Amino acid sequence: MPEHDLQSQLEELRSQLAQDTPLTEEERASLQAIAQDIELRLANQGVVDQNDSLVDGVNLAVERFEVSHPNTAITLRNIMQTLANMGI
């Protein structure tokens, strides 16, 4: 079930990226990189990776977007929670 939640949250993040949200190219690239990392994680569900870079990246993005893009920050927080529930 957490994988389904993560997939839904990834779709929400992709939707936010597709909207005409005022993001700099750097911000957009950062969010796209996170989305790609999540897709890779979902594709390799059976492979347990001890690399914390995904969680760290999401956490940094939450801090970065908290004030300027609160809806994106909420989506990223939900992703962090789901990753934690998955043991990642």
Secondary structure in CASP SS format (residue, H / E / C, confidence):
PFRMAT SS
TARGET T0000
AUTHOR 0000-0000-0000
METHOD secondary structure of the structure
MODEL  1
M C 1.00
P H 1.00
E H 1.00
H H 1.00
D H 1.00
L H 1.00
Q H 1.00
S H 1.00
Q H 1.00
L H 1.00
E H 1.00
E H 1.00
L H 1.00
R H 1.00
S H 1.00
Q H 1.00
L H 1.00
A H 1.00
Q C 1.00
D C 1.00
T C 1.00
P C 1.00
L C 1.00
T C 1.00
E H 1.00
E H 1.00
E H 1.00
R H 1.00
A H 1.00
S H 1.00
L H 1.00
Q H 1.00
A H 1.00
I H 1.00
A H 1.00
Q H 1.00
D H 1.00
I H 1.00
E H 1.00
L H 1.00
R H 1.00
L H 1.00
A H 1.00
N C 1.00
Q C 1.00
G C 1.00
V C 1.00
V C 1.00
D C 1.00
Q C 1.00
N C 1.00
D C 1.00
S H 1.00
L H 1.00
V H 1.00
D H 1.00
G H 1.00
V H 1.00
N H 1.00
L H 1.00
A H 1.00
V H 1.00
E H 1.00
R H 1.00
F H 1.00
E C 1.00
V C 1.00
S C 1.00
H C 1.00
P H 1.00
N H 1.00
T H 1.00
A H 1.00
I H 1.00
T H 1.00
L H 1.00
R H 1.00
N H 1.00
I H 1.00
M H 1.00
Q H 1.00
T H 1.00
L H 1.00
A H 1.00
N H 1.00
M C 1.00
G C 1.00
I C 1.00
END
